[in-house]
Amino acid sequence: MENFITVDMFLSLTACIAIVAAGTQILKKYVNYDAKWLALILSAIVTVVRIIVVADYSVLGIIIGIFNIIPILLGSIGGYEAIIKPIANKITDTKEEWFFMEEKIVLTEEQEKEFSNNKGDDIDE
């Protein structure tokens, strides 16, 4: 395999979804635009390229090609929402937990007295 993206990849729905998902994630870092709209635009571009690769220029071929925008778009957005976003959130939450673990807790004088008075009360003997 010499190329990362080949012409034959546009024949597969899975590859089209992967191209749109990867392209959306790359472009959203550089373009100040909603990621879902970027995914729609990229889905339309991939669909046009797919119609050209398949070379079915009949009315039915073009209509079916246009309808392919929907599963490509839903697959790319759904894949991100179902797989990548939860992993990214889990990593972010873990980092926040580590940050909070490093913070020092400052108690008021009343809290310190209460804490020192209750020290050892919850230990079973």
C-alpha beads as a LAMMPS data file, in Angstrom:
LAMMPS data file: protein, C-alpha beads

125 atoms
124 bonds

1 atom types
1 bond types

-500.0 500.0 xlo xhi
-500.0 500.0 ylo yhi
-500.0 500.0 zlo zhi

Masses

1 110.0

Atoms # bond

1 1 1 0.000 0.000 0.000
2 1 1 1.715 3.132 -1.226
3 1 1 -0.978 5.774 -0.646
4 1 1 -3.005 6.644 2.410
5 1 1 -6.125 7.589 0.419
6 1 1 -6.694 5.832 -2.888
7 1 1 -9.383 6.198 -5.542
8 1 1 -10.750 2.756 -4.676
9 1 1 -11.491 3.940 -1.145
10 1 1 -14.333 6.072 -2.475
11 1 1 -16.167 2.871 -3.423
12 1 1 -16.537 1.874 0.226
13 1 1 -18.981 3.544 2.613
14 1 1 -16.676 2.886 5.552
15 1 1 -13.746 4.569 3.845
16 1 1 -15.878 7.581 2.875
17 1 1 -16.997 7.916 6.500
18 1 1 -13.385 7.691 7.695
19 1 1 -12.268 10.339 5.178
20 1 1 -15.030 12.736 6.255
21 1 1 -14.447 12.130 9.981
22 1 1 -10.688 12.652 9.695
23 1 1 -11.080 15.681 7.436
24 1 1 -13.606 17.266 9.797
25 1 1 -11.339 16.818 12.808
26 1 1 -8.389 18.312 10.946
27 1 1 -10.291 21.260 9.457
28 1 1 -12.117 22.243 12.640
29 1 1 -8.748 23.147 14.187
30 1 1 -8.017 25.628 11.378
31 1 1 -11.467 26.851 10.331
32 1 1 -13.711 28.663 12.776
33 1 1 -16.845 26.814 11.713
34 1 1 -19.224 24.344 13.362
35 1 1 -17.885 20.787 12.992
36 1 1 -21.262 19.417 11.893
37 1 1 -21.450 21.893 9.004
38 1 1 -17.883 21.034 8.046
39 1 1 -18.846 17.358 8.040
40 1 1 -21.822 18.127 5.780
41 1 1 -19.638 20.043 3.331
42 1 1 -16.999 17.297 3.314
43 1 1 -19.709 14.654 2.869
44 1 1 -20.976 16.503 -0.177
45 1 1 -17.443 16.764 -1.612
46 1 1 -16.743 13.069 -0.972
47 1 1 -20.081 12.183 -2.547
48 1 1 -19.267 14.183 -5.709
49 1 1 -15.859 12.489 -5.922
50 1 1 -17.589 9.129 -5.394
51 1 1 -20.016 9.816 -8.248
52 1 1 -17.052 10.652 -10.490
53 1 1 -15.141 7.510 -9.429
54 1 1 -18.151 5.261 -9.992
55 1 1 -18.740 7.082 -13.308
56 1 1 -22.503 6.615 -13.119
57 1 1 -23.773 9.877 -14.564
58 1 1 -27.341 8.710 -15.081
59 1 1 -30.118 10.543 -13.238
60 1 1 -30.619 7.559 -10.936
61 1 1 -26.878 7.294 -10.256
62 1 1 -26.655 10.965 -9.328
63 1 1 -29.765 10.793 -7.111
64 1 1 -28.447 7.722 -5.303
65 1 1 -25.089 9.448 -4.961
66 1 1 -26.737 12.487 -3.396
67 1 1 -28.676 10.257 -0.993
68 1 1 -25.333 8.764 0.051
69 1 1 -24.519 12.095 1.721
70 1 1 -26.861 11.130 4.569
71 1 1 -25.213 7.862 5.707
72 1 1 -21.731 9.319 5.187
73 1 1 -22.610 12.367 7.303
74 1 1 -24.379 10.373 10.007
75 1 1 -21.604 7.818 10.130
76 1 1 -18.860 10.401 10.476
77 1 1 -20.671 12.475 13.117
78 1 1 -21.999 9.396 14.939
79 1 1 -18.604 7.745 14.992
80 1 1 -17.093 10.829 16.569
81 1 1 -19.906 11.241 19.101
82 1 1 -20.018 7.541 20.029
83 1 1 -16.323 6.647 20.068
84 1 1 -13.907 9.564 20.081
85 1 1 -15.750 12.122 22.215
86 1 1 -16.301 9.803 25.241
87 1 1 -12.621 8.828 25.184
88 1 1 -11.558 12.481 24.985
89 1 1 -13.929 13.390 27.833
90 1 1 -12.597 10.558 29.965
91 1 1 -9.023 11.740 29.409
92 1 1 -10.024 15.332 30.255
93 1 1 -11.901 14.218 33.390
94 1 1 -8.889 12.199 34.527
95 1 1 -6.618 15.221 34.071
96 1 1 -9.038 17.357 36.104
97 1 1 -9.083 14.733 38.875
98 1 1 -5.277 14.790 38.978
99 1 1 -5.340 18.581 39.124
100 1 1 -7.791 18.610 42.025
101 1 1 -5.794 15.981 43.877
102 1 1 -2.798 18.318 43.816
103 1 1 -4.711 21.262 45.292
104 1 1 -4.269 22.075 48.957
105 1 1 -7.383 22.223 51.063
106 1 1 -7.619 25.347 53.206
107 1 1 -9.890 25.053 56.220
108 1 1 -11.316 27.806 58.328
109 1 1 -10.492 27.851 62.031
110 1 1 -13.918 26.394 62.875
111 1 1 -13.452 23.566 60.392
112 1 1 -9.990 22.828 61.789
113 1 1 -11.351 22.657 65.350
114 1 1 -14.217 20.431 64.257
115 1 1 -11.859 18.194 62.331
116 1 1 -9.428 17.886 65.251
117 1 1 -12.302 17.183 67.702
118 1 1 -13.763 14.452 65.440
119 1 1 -10.425 12.880 64.612
120 1 1 -10.636 9.168 65.269
121 1 1 -14.394 9.100 66.008
122 1 1 -15.146 7.047 62.898
123 1 1 -12.531 4.372 63.637
124 1 1 -13.940 1.058 64.816
125 1 1 -12.007 -0.513 67.636

Bonds

1 1 1 2
2 1 2 3
3 1 3 4
4 1 4 5
5 1 5 6
6 1 6 7
7 1 7 8
8 1 8 9
9 1 9 10
10 1 10 11
11 1 11 12
12 1 12 13
13 1 13 14
14 1 14 15
15 1 15 16
16 1 16 17
17 1 17 18
18 1 18 19
19 1 19 20
20 1 20 21
21 1 21 22
22 1 22 23
23 1 23 24
24 1 24 25
25 1 25 26
26 1 26 27
27 1 27 28
28 1 28 29
29 1 29 30
30 1 30 31
31 1 31 32
32 1 32 33
33 1 33 34
34 1 34 35
35 1 35 36
36 1 36 37
37 1 37 38
38 1 38 39
39 1 39 40
40 1 40 41
41 1 41 42
42 1 42 43
43 1 43 44
44 1 44 45
45 1 45 46
46 1 46 47
47 1 47 48
48 1 48 49
49 1 49 50
50 1 50 51
51 1 51 52
52 1 52 53
53 1 53 54
54 1 54 55
55 1 55 56
56 1 56 57
57 1 57 58
58 1 58 59
59 1 59 60
60 1 60 61
61 1 61 62
62 1 62 63
63 1 63 64
64 1 64 65
65 1 65 66
66 1 66 67
67 1 67 68
68 1 68 69
69 1 69 70
70 1 70 71
71 1 71 72
72 1 72 73
73 1 73 74
74 1 74 75
75 1 75 76
76 1 76 77
77 1 77 78
78 1 78 79
79 1 79 80
80 1 80 81
81 1 81 82
82 1 82 83
83 1 83 84
84 1 84 85
85 1 85 86
86 1 86 87
87 1 87 88
88 1 88 89
89 1 89 90
90 1 90 91
91 1 91 92
92 1 92 93
93 1 93 94
94 1 94 95
95 1 95 96
96 1 96 97
97 1 97 98
98 1 98 99
99 1 99 100
100 1 100 101
101 1 101 102
102 1 102 103
103 1 103 104
104 1 104 105
105 1 105 106
106 1 106 107
107 1 107 108
108 1 108 109
109 1 109 110
110 1 110 111
111 1 111 112
112 1 112 113
113 1 113 114
114 1 114 115
115 1 115 116
116 1 116 117
117 1 117 118
118 1 118 119
119 1 119 120
120 1 120 121
121 1 121 122
122 1 122 123
123 1 123 124
124 1 124 125
